[in-house]
Amino acid sequence: MSTLILPVRVTVGGMSANVGTVEIDAAEQVGPQIADMLRAVADVYERAAEEVTSDAPARR
């Protein structure tokens, strides 16, 4: 099995952050793996957005 490890950098407005890596199994189709990763990112974003109120930032 060959694994590609790619860095993930998120930029919003003028701010950027290295947020980790994504591992892709080179023996499998890449598209579905990237789609799964993007779904996971969307889930995390939704949970974070639910934690933010109009008068206070998310607490960690």
Secondary structure, DSSP 4 states (H G I P E B T S, - for coil): --EEEEEEEEEETTEEEEEEEEEEETTS-HHHHHHHHHHHHHHHHHHHHHH--SSSPPP-
